Amino acid sequence: MEPLTIGFSPCPNDTFIFHALVHGKVPVPDPGFAPPVLADVETLNEWALAGRLDVTKLSFHALGHVLDRYALLDAGAALGRGCGPLLVTGPGADPSRLESAKVAIPGRLTTAAMLLRLFAPECRNLITMRFDLIMPALAAGEIDAGAIIHEGRFTYRQYGLTLIQDLGAWWEEVTGLPIPLGGIVARRSLGEERLRAIGAAIRESVRYGFAQPDAGRDYIRRHAQELDDRVIADHIGLYVNSFSENLGREGRAAIEEFVKRGRQAGVLPPGGSTAGFR
């Protein structure tokens, strides 16, 4: 059998989670994994739609489009409280006129894009931009507002931007559940036994990271967009937590609610189970 292809993002939470797995620190199921492909999350989302990789990180928005082919694993996910995307405006923009504003989203299949559509369905003039270009574009007055993710939560004030709404906080308020951002999926065709083994390997990689948090420091820094040690530590602390080790009942409930609301809003197609493999 060929090694399994695997992809995840270069963001600190993903490189923290997968460091031990890709460096041979934890047992992996036969036939093992090919060298990982690191790409931004929207690229991974598009690849998931195309069925390119055996195992991949994706946004939970994208998950709703691929449940017929990919199964959600219980390990490696990013969920939590106080960690969602932010809707911000640039200097001088009028936050009361979102319906006519040019609003940037960090990819059409990102969780941020779906949250924005749920929160403000009147926003129609959506512009897709790579996530790290949104804040500079706002500061330059090229767009009116934007949904920012990743390190943007910690750095948007440096660009003179104004917070309109913490979309994760809005989600928590209306549902009472943590915000599901992204997870790890694997091809259903691999079979239940291999899916469970892959999930177990990722879980052990997460546990290794928790037990030896400095072991992956160089690997994480090498791939990070933001090289400031404090920002990297804050990023990992916010997005890697107990849900990353195991979704648990609350995590699965949050994902099910997210997909249900997406389907009700017409953002996601019907059908497909979100049940995870432990």
C-alpha positions in Angstrom: 0.0 0.0 0.0 1.1 3.5 -0.7 1.7 5.9 2.3 -1.3 8.0 3.1 -1.2 11.6 1.8 -1.8 14.2 4.5 -2.2 18.0 4.5 -2.5 20.7 7.2 -1.9 24.4 7.5 1.4 26.1 8.5 -0.4 27.8 11.4 1.1 27.2 14.8 -1.9 25.2 16.1 -1.6 22.7 13.2 2.2 22.4 13.3 2.0 21.9 17.1 -0.6 19.1 16.7 1.2 17.3 13.9 4.9 17.8 14.9 5.2 14.5 16.7 3.4 12.5 14.0 5.5 13.8 11.1 8.8 13.5 13.1 8.3 9.9 14.1 7.7 10.6 17.8 4.4 8.5 17.9 3.4 5.2 16.3 1.5 5.6 13.0 -0.7 3.0 11.3 0.6 1.0 8.3 1.5 2.0 5.6 2.4 5.3 7.4 2.2 8.8 6.0 3.8 10.5 3.0 5.7 13.8 3.8 2.9 16.3 4.7 1.7 19.0 2.4 1.4 22.4 4.2 -1.0 24.9 2.6 -3.4 27.6 3.7 -6.7 26.4 4.9 -8.7 27.6 1.9 -6.4 25.7 -0.4 -6.9 22.6 1.8 -10.7 23.2 1.6 -10.6 23.3 -2.2 -8.4 20.2 -2.3 -10.9 18.4 -0.1 -13.7 19.2 -2.6 -11.5 17.7 -5.3 -10.6 14.7 -3.1 -6.9 15.2 -3.4 -5.6 14.0 0.0 -6.3 10.9 2.1 -6.2 12.9 5.4 -6.6 16.6 5.6 -7.3 19.6 7.8 -10.3 21.6 6.6 -12.7 24.3 7.8 -16.0 23.0 9.3 -17.7 25.0 6.5 -16.0 22.9 3.9 -16.8 19.7 5.9 -20.5 20.3 5.1 -19.7 19.9 1.4 -17.6 16.7 1.6 -19.3 14.4 4.1 -20.2 11.9 1.4 -16.5 11.2 0.9 -14.7 12.2 4.1 -15.2 11.2 7.7 -14.5 13.5 10.6 -11.9 12.3 13.0 -12.2 13.0 16.7 -8.7 14.3 17.1 -6.8 17.3 15.8 -9.7 19.8 15.7 -9.8 23.5 16.5 -12.8 24.4 18.6 -13.2 26.6 21.6 -14.5 29.7 23.3 -13.2 33.1 22.7 -11.4 32.1 19.6 -13.6 32.8 16.7 -13.1 35.0 13.6 -13.5 38.8 14.0 -15.4 41.1 11.8 -13.5 44.4 11.6 -13.6 47.7 9.6 -10.9 49.9 8.3 -10.2 53.5 9.3 -13.1 55.7 8.6 -15.5 53.0 7.5 -19.2 53.1 8.6 -20.0 49.8 10.4 -23.7 50.5 10.1 -23.7 50.1 6.3 -22.6 46.5 5.9 -25.2 45.7 3.3 -23.4 48.0 0.8 -19.8 47.5 2.1 -17.0 45.6 0.4 -16.4 42.8 2.9 -13.4 40.5 2.6 -13.6 36.8 3.6 -10.5 34.6 3.9 -11.8 32.0 1.4 -15.3 31.0 0.3 -15.3 27.7 2.2 -13.8 29.0 5.5 -15.7 28.9 8.7 -15.3 32.7 8.9 -17.2 33.1 5.6 -20.1 30.9 6.8 -20.3 32.7 10.2 -20.4 36.0 8.5 -23.3 34.8 6.3 -25.2 33.6 9.3 -24.5 36.7 11.3 -25.1 39.3 8.6 -27.0 37.7 5.6 -27.4 41.2 4.2 -23.7 41.3 3.3 -23.7 40.5 -0.4 -20.6 42.2 -1.7 -18.1 39.6 -0.5 -14.6 39.6 -1.8 -12.4 36.6 -1.3 -8.8 37.3 -0.2 -6.0 35.3 1.3 -6.3 35.7 5.0 -3.0 37.5 5.5 -3.8 40.2 3.0 -7.1 41.3 4.5 -5.7 43.5 7.3 -3.3 45.4 5.0 -6.1 45.9 2.5 -8.3 47.3 5.2 -5.6 49.6 6.5 -5.0 50.9 2.9 -8.8 51.6 2.4 -9.1 49.1 -0.5 -12.0 47.3 1.3 -14.5 48.4 3.9 -14.6 45.4 6.3 -13.2 42.0 6.7 -13.5 38.7 8.5 -10.1 38.0 10.0 -8.7 34.8 11.4 -5.6 33.2 12.9 -3.1 35.8 14.3 -5.4 38.6 13.2 -7.2 38.3 16.6 -4.0 39.4 18.3 -2.7 42.0 15.8 -5.6 43.8 14.2 -5.2 46.9 16.4 -1.7 47.4 15.0 -3.4 48.2 11.6 -5.7 50.8 13.2 -8.8 48.5 12.6 -12.0 48.6 14.6 -13.9 45.5 15.9 -17.5 45.3 14.8 -18.3 41.8 16.1 -16.5 38.9 17.5 -18.3 36.2 15.4 -17.2 33.4 17.7 -18.7 35.3 20.7 -21.9 35.8 18.7 -22.1 32.1 18.0 -21.5 31.2 21.6 -24.3 33.6 22.7 -26.9 32.3 20.3 -26.1 28.6 20.6 -24.4 28.2 24.0 -21.8 26.0 22.3 -18.1 26.4 21.5 -17.2 27.7 18.0 -16.1 24.9 15.7 -13.4 26.2 13.4 -11.7 23.4 11.7 -11.1 19.6 11.9 -9.3 16.6 10.5 -11.0 14.3 8.0 -10.0 11.1 6.2 -11.4 9.3 3.2 -14.3 7.1 4.2 -13.0 4.5 1.7 -10.1 3.8 4.0 -12.5 1.8 6.2 -13.5 2.1 9.8 -10.5 0.3 11.3 -7.9 2.5 9.5 -9.9 5.7 10.3 -9.8 4.8 14.0 -6.1 4.1 13.8 -5.4 7.4 12.0 -7.4 9.3 14.6 -5.5 7.5 17.4 -2.1 8.5 15.9 -3.2 12.1 15.7 -4.4 12.0 19.3 -1.1 10.7 20.5 0.7 13.5 18.5 -1.5 16.0 20.4 -0.7 14.4 23.7 3.0 14.5 22.9 2.8 18.2 22.2 1.0 18.8 25.5 3.6 16.7 27.4 6.7 18.3 25.6 5.5 21.7 24.5 9.0 22.9 23.5 9.9 19.9 21.4 8.3 21.3 18.2 9.4 24.9 18.7 11.7 25.1 15.7 9.3 23.3 13.4 6.4 25.6 14.5 8.5 28.8 14.1 9.8 27.7 10.6 6.2 27.6 9.3 4.6 30.4 11.2 3.3 33.5 9.4 3.8 35.5 12.6 7.3 34.9 14.1 6.8 36.8 17.4 7.1 34.2 20.1 4.3 35.7 22.2 1.9 35.6 19.3 2.8 32.0 18.5 2.3 31.0 22.1 -1.0 32.8 22.3 -2.1 31.2 19.0 -1.4 27.7 20.3 -2.9 28.4 23.7 -6.1 29.6 22.1 -6.6 27.0 19.4 -5.1 23.8 20.9 -7.1 22.5 23.8 -9.0 19.4 25.1 -11.2 19.4 21.9 -8.0 18.9 19.9 -7.4 15.7 21.8 -10.9 14.5 21.6 -14.0 16.3 20.4 -16.2 14.7 23.1 -19.9 15.2 23.3 -19.8 19.0 23.5 -17.5 19.3 20.5 -19.6 17.0 18.3 -22.8 18.8 19.4 -21.2 22.1 18.3 -20.2 20.7 14.9 -23.7 19.2 14.4 -25.3 22.6 15.2 -23.0 24.4 12.9 -23.7 22.1 10.0 -27.5 22.2 10.7 -27.6 26.0 10.7 -25.6 26.1 7.5 -28.1 23.8 5.9 -31.0 25.8 7.1 -29.5 29.0 5.7 -28.9 27.3 2.4 -25.1 27.7 2.7 -24.5 23.9 3.0 -26.1 21.1 1.0 -28.3 18.5 2.8 -27.1 15.0 3.8 -24.1 13.4 5.3 -23.3 12.5 8.9 -20.9 14.4 11.1 -20.4 11.5 13.5 -16.7 11.3 14.4 -14.3 8.3 14.5 -12.5 8.1 17.9 
